[in-house]
Amino acid sequence: MHSPTQTWSQSEKQNRASMTGMYVLLAAITMLFAAFSSALVVRRGLGDDWSGIPVPDVLWFSTAAIVASSVALEIARRSGIGKTFTMCWSLGTLLGLGFLAGQYSAWTQLQAAGMYLAATPGNSFFYVFTVAHALHVLGGIGWLCYIEVRALASKLGSQNTVAIEAARLYWHFLAGLWVYLILLFKYWG
């Protein structure tokens, strides 16, 4: 802990700025999905035309994939830089890609069943929530891949601790957000 009279090193300033930026990003994403949730609640109460969308079974597998991915990244972080880190981080990244594949499969199943974006208000909200979340996951996958490539090239060191911590935090947040969304669809959508 630094006292107000101590000076911060350049790397400490960068680390604090990076994590502050991450928290601002997470706050913005939270506000986005809170606004969507609020709009869903209001729209659902406006008329008798609301019909929820059945949650495709593949989304439960997607849920397991993103939660397992989050666990793999946590194991990687706790293991420290090395072979275990690289294996677990790679597994977490692959499970994240599996999550996205499950999302795509759910969308194609729903469309094959005639449940298009504009068919009902419930459908619209389902697609808006899942596509917005998938776009954030896609950005997270890019970040995970960046760290993985550095790890595989043995260019990952202690200077990357903040990048690893921020990526892990972002990914855990997305996993938690997805659990919220799947429960919202199942019990309230």
C-alpha positions in Angstrom: 0.0 0.0 0.0 1.4 3.4 -1.0 1.0 6.4 1.2 -0.1 9.7 -0.5 3.5 11.0 -0.4 5.0 8.0 -2.2 5.4 8.1 -5.9 4.1 5.5 -8.3 6.5 3.8 -10.7 5.6 4.1 -14.4 4.6 0.4 -14.5 2.4 0.7 -11.4 0.6 3.7 -13.0 0.1 1.7 -16.2 -1.2 -1.3 -14.2 -3.6 0.8 -12.2 -4.8 2.5 -15.4 -5.3 -0.8 -17.2 -7.3 -2.3 -14.3 -9.3 0.9 -14.0 -10.1 0.7 -17.7 -11.2 -2.9 -17.3 -13.6 -1.9 -14.4 -15.0 0.9 -16.5 -15.6 -1.5 -19.4 -17.3 -4.0 -17.1 -19.5 -1.2 -15.7 -20.5 -0.2 -19.2 -21.4 -3.7 -20.2 -23.4 -4.1 -17.0 -25.3 -0.9 -17.8 -26.0 -2.2 -21.3 -27.4 -5.5 -20.2 -29.3 -3.8 -17.3 -30.9 -1.5 -19.9 -31.8 -4.5 -22.0 -33.3 -6.3 -19.0 -35.3 -3.2 -18.0 -36.6 -2.9 -21.5 -37.6 -6.6 -21.5 -39.5 -6.1 -18.2 -41.3 -3.0 -19.5 -42.1 -4.5 -22.9 -43.3 -7.8 -21.4 -45.8 -5.9 -19.3 -47.2 -3.7 -22.1 -49.4 -6.2 -23.9 -50.7 -9.7 -24.2 -48.6 -10.5 -27.3 -45.6 -11.7 -25.3 -44.4 -15.2 -25.9 -41.1 -16.4 -24.6 -38.7 -18.4 -26.7 -38.0 -22.0 -25.7 -34.4 -22.3 -24.6 -32.7 -24.8 -27.0 -30.9 -27.6 -25.2 -27.6 -26.7 -26.9 -27.6 -23.5 -24.7 -27.2 -25.7 -21.6 -24.1 -27.2 -23.2 -22.9 -23.7 -24.1 -23.4 -22.7 -20.5 -21.3 -25.6 -19.3 -18.6 -24.6 -21.9 -18.3 -21.0 -20.8 -18.3 -21.9 -17.1 -15.7 -24.6 -17.7 -13.7 -22.1 -19.8 -13.7 -19.7 -16.9 -12.5 -22.4 -14.5 -9.7 -23.4 -16.9 -8.5 -19.8 -17.1 -8.6 -19.6 -13.3 -6.5 -22.7 -13.0 -4.1 -21.3 -15.6 -3.7 -18.0 -13.7 -3.1 -19.8 -10.4 -0.5 -22.2 -12.0 1.8 -19.3 -13.0 3.5 -18.9 -16.3 4.6 -22.3 -17.7 3.4 -25.4 -19.4 0.3 -25.8 -17.2 -0.6 -22.2 -17.8 -0.4 -22.7 -21.6 -2.4 -25.9 -21.5 -5.2 -24.6 -19.3 -5.3 -21.2 -21.1 -5.6 -23.0 -24.5 -8.4 -25.2 -23.0 -10.2 -22.2 -21.8 -9.9 -20.5 -25.2 -11.2 -23.7 -27.0 -14.1 -23.9 -24.6 -14.9 -20.3 -25.3 -15.0 -21.1 -29.0 -17.2 -24.0 -28.2 -19.6 -21.6 -26.4 -19.8 -19.5 -29.6 -20.4 -22.6 -31.7 -23.3 -23.5 -29.4 -24.7 -20.1 -29.7 -24.6 -20.3 -33.5 -26.2 -23.8 -33.3 -29.0 -22.4 -31.1 -29.7 -19.6 -33.6 -29.9 -21.9 -36.5 -32.2 -24.3 -34.6 -34.5 -21.5 -33.7 -34.6 -20.1 -37.2 -35.3 -23.6 -38.6 -38.3 -23.7 -36.2 -39.5 -20.4 -37.6 -38.5 -18.4 -34.5 -37.0 -15.4 -36.3 -35.8 -12.1 -34.8 -39.0 -10.1 -35.7 -41.5 -12.9 -35.1 -42.4 -11.9 -31.6 -41.1 -9.4 -29.0 -39.8 -12.3 -27.0 -37.8 -13.5 -29.9 -36.4 -10.1 -30.5 -35.2 -9.8 -27.0 -33.6 -13.2 -27.1 -31.6 -12.4 -30.2 -30.6 -9.0 -29.0 -29.3 -10.4 -25.7 -27.5 -13.4 -27.2 -25.9 -11.5 -30.1 -24.8 -8.7 -27.8 -23.3 -11.2 -25.5 -21.7 -13.2 -28.3 -20.0 -10.0 -29.7 -18.5 -9.4 -26.2 -17.4 -13.1 -26.1 -15.8 -12.7 -29.6 -13.8 -9.8 -28.3 -12.8 -11.8 -25.3 -11.7 -14.7 -27.5 -9.4 -12.3 -29.4 -7.8 -11.3 -26.1 -7.5 -14.9 -24.9 -5.8 -15.8 -28.2 -3.4 -12.9 -27.9 -2.2 -14.1 -24.5 -2.1 -17.7 -25.7 0.1 -16.8 -28.7 2.5 -15.0 -26.4 2.5 -18.0 -24.0 3.2 -20.4 -26.9 6.0 -18.2 -28.2 7.4 -18.1 -24.7 7.1 -14.3 -24.7 4.8 -14.2 -21.7 6.4 -13.1 -18.5 5.7 -11.2 -15.3 5.2 -8.0 -17.3 2.0 -9.6 -18.7 0.5 -10.2 -15.3 -2.0 -7.3 -15.6 -3.0 -8.4 -19.1 -3.7 -11.9 -17.8 -5.6 -10.7 -14.8 -7.7 -8.3 -16.9 -8.5 -11.0 -19.4 -9.4 -13.5 -16.7 -11.6 -10.9 -15.0 -13.4 -10.0 -18.2 -14.0 -13.7 -19.0 -15.3 -14.5 -15.6 -17.6 -11.5 -16.0 -18.9 -12.8 -19.3 -19.5 -16.3 -17.9 -21.5 -14.8 -15.0 -23.4 -12.6 -17.4 -24.3 -15.6 -19.5 -25.5 -17.6 -16.4 -27.8 -14.6 -15.6 -29.1 -14.5 -19.2 -29.8 -18.2 -19.5 -31.7 -18.1 -16.2 -33.6 -15.0 -17.5 -34.6 -16.8 -20.7 -35.6 -20.0 -18.9 -37.6 -18.5 -16.1 -38.7 -15.0 -17.2 -38.2 -14.6 -21.0 
